[in-house]
Amino acid sequence: MKPLIGVTITTDPSTHCTLLHEDYLRAIGLFGGIAVLLPPVLPKDVPRQMAPLDGLLLTGGGDFSPLLFGTDASSKTGQTDLKNDRHTLALAHLAFQKKLPTLGICRGMQAMALSGGGSLCEDIPSQTTSTLCHSQTSGRGEPSHRVFLRRNSRLFFLTQRSCLWVNSFHHQCVVRCGAFGRPVAVSADGLVEAMETDQPFFYVGVQWHPERMLARASSRALFQSFLLACKQRRTP
């Protein structure tokens, strides 16, 4: 039986519409899962929402409110939605507690860090010395810069690569991974590009968008490993 994968969606408070790029759904279906969309619910309802799931995909999206990591909003802060933010953090937190296989992508990785007490940089260009372009204007499936993987990481084991070319579409970034994970990949400027737990279950976050780069073996390996963990959880 195919595993059920919860997928977060982005809410636009200005239009009251929800958004999700179809590449996430395509990747889940390609590797043998069934996607279940997760609209924001009250925190007390998150356990019920997650109860039938065999895995969780925390997708990309807009900025997290700086209030969630202890700083004031600035002119660099994009549109935020605290209701959506709190829902995503509640999902990430409970997934870790339940040892539910979880893959975080871009904003999703940031949620994993924040839910464990970590922190973010609000704006890379104005608050770091980085000279890399972390918000590329080239095609979303095109690589932009390299990331360097720790050899003792799950990510290195499943990709068999110590260096990957990745795409990049973010201006916030993880500073501290928090209690739920450790950094396992960095860019050449030292920014955290991936995190994962030391515990023996799949809880991996990447700052890039592998769902847009499925022609690459490393992206396929990441989704294959995630869906395999979800299938194993579903099998009694």
SVG drawing of the C-alpha trace seen along z (x, -y; Angstrom):
<svg xmlns="http://www.w3.org/2000/svg" viewBox="-10 -49 44 55">
<polyline fill="none" stroke="black" stroke-width="0.4" points="0.0,0.0 1.3,-3.4 2.3,-5.7 0.4,-8.9 2.6,-12.0 1.4,-15.2 2.4,-18.3 2.3,-21.8 0.7,-24.5 1.3,-28.2 -1.5,-30.6 -1.5,-34.1 -3.4,-36.3 -3.9,-39.1 -5.8,-36.9 -7.1,-34.2 -5.7,-31.6 -3.4,-28.6 -0.5,-27.8 1.6,-24.7 3.9,-24.0 3.0,-20.8 6.6,-19.6 6.3,-18.6 3.3,-16.4 5.0,-15.0 8.1,-14.0 5.9,-12.2 3.9,-10.3 7.0,-9.4 8.6,-7.6 5.5,-5.8 3.6,-8.1 0.2,-9.7 0.2,-13.4 -2.3,-14.7 -2.4,-18.5 -2.2,-20.1 -4.0,-23.5 -3.4,-25.5 -5.4,-24.3 -5.4,-25.3 -2.5,-24.0 -4.8,-21.7 -5.9,-20.0 -2.4,-19.3 -2.1,-15.8 -5.4,-14.8 -4.4,-16.2 -1.1,-14.2 -2.6,-11.0 -3.0,-9.1 0.3,-10.2 3.3,-8.1 5.6,-11.0 5.7,-14.8 7.0,-17.1 7.6,-20.6 7.6,-22.7 9.2,-26.0 7.3,-29.3 7.5,-32.8 9.3,-34.4 8.9,-33.4 7.9,-36.2 11.0,-37.6 8.9,-37.6 9.4,-33.8 13.1,-34.1 13.3,-37.1 14.0,-40.0 12.1,-43.0 10.7,-43.0 12.7,-45.2 12.3,-46.6 13.8,-43.3 11.0,-41.2 8.6,-39.8 5.0,-39.1 4.4,-36.9 1.5,-35.0 1.8,-34.0 -1.1,-31.5 0.7,-29.6 4.0,-29.9 2.8,-28.5 1.0,-25.6 4.2,-24.7 6.3,-24.8 3.7,-22.7 3.9,-20.1 7.7,-20.0 7.8,-19.8 5.3,-17.0 6.9,-15.1 10.1,-15.0 8.4,-13.8 6.6,-11.1 9.7,-10.1 7.7,-10.6 9.9,-10.6 10.2,-14.3 11.8,-16.1 12.1,-19.9 12.7,-21.9 13.9,-25.6 11.4,-27.2 10.7,-23.6 14.2,-23.2 13.9,-26.6 10.8,-25.3 12.7,-22.3 15.3,-24.5 12.9,-27.0 10.7,-24.2 13.7,-22.9 14.6,-26.3 17.0,-27.3 17.2,-30.7 17.3,-32.3 19.1,-35.2 16.4,-37.6 18.2,-38.7 21.4,-37.3 22.5,-40.2 22.2,-42.9 23.1,-40.8 26.0,-38.6 29.2,-39.0 28.2,-36.5 29.0,-37.2 27.1,-34.2 23.8,-34.6 21.3,-32.7 18.3,-34.0 19.0,-33.2 17.2,-34.7 18.1,-31.9 15.7,-29.0 14.4,-27.2 15.8,-23.9 19.3,-25.3 22.1,-24.9 23.4,-28.1 26.2,-27.3 27.9,-24.4 27.2,-22.9 29.7,-20.7 28.4,-17.7 29.7,-16.2 31.0,-12.7 29.4,-11.3 25.9,-12.5 22.9,-10.6 22.8,-13.1 26.3,-12.0 25.5,-8.4 22.4,-8.6 23.9,-10.8 27.5,-9.4 28.7,-12.9 30.7,-15.4 29.8,-18.3 26.6,-19.1 25.5,-21.8 22.2,-23.1 19.6,-25.8 18.9,-28.6 15.8,-30.8 16.0,-32.2 17.1,-35.3 16.4,-34.0 18.7,-31.2 19.3,-29.0 21.9,-30.2 21.3,-27.6 19.7,-24.3 18.3,-23.9 17.7,-20.7 16.3,-18.6 19.3,-18.5 22.8,-19.5 24.2,-21.2 25.5,-18.6 26.1,-20.8 27.3,-24.4 27.8,-26.7 31.2,-28.2 30.3,-31.2 29.7,-29.1 25.9,-29.3 23.9,-26.2 22.5,-24.4 21.3,-21.1 20.5,-19.7 19.4,-16.3 18.9,-14.5 21.4,-12.1 18.6,-9.8 17.9,-6.7 14.9,-8.1 14.6,-10.2 14.5,-13.9 16.4,-15.8 16.2,-19.4 17.8,-21.0 17.9,-24.7 17.7,-24.1 14.8,-22.7 15.5,-19.1 11.9,-18.7 12.9,-21.1 16.0,-19.1 14.8,-15.5 17.0,-14.9 19.9,-14.9 20.8,-11.6 21.3,-13.3 17.7,-14.8 16.2,-11.4 18.2,-9.7 16.9,-12.2 13.2,-11.6 13.8,-7.8 15.3,-7.6 12.5,-9.7 9.7,-7.7 11.4,-4.4 11.4,-5.6 7.7,-6.4 6.9,-3.0 8.8,-1.2 6.9,-3.1 3.6,-2.1 4.6,1.6 3.6,3.3"/>
</svg>
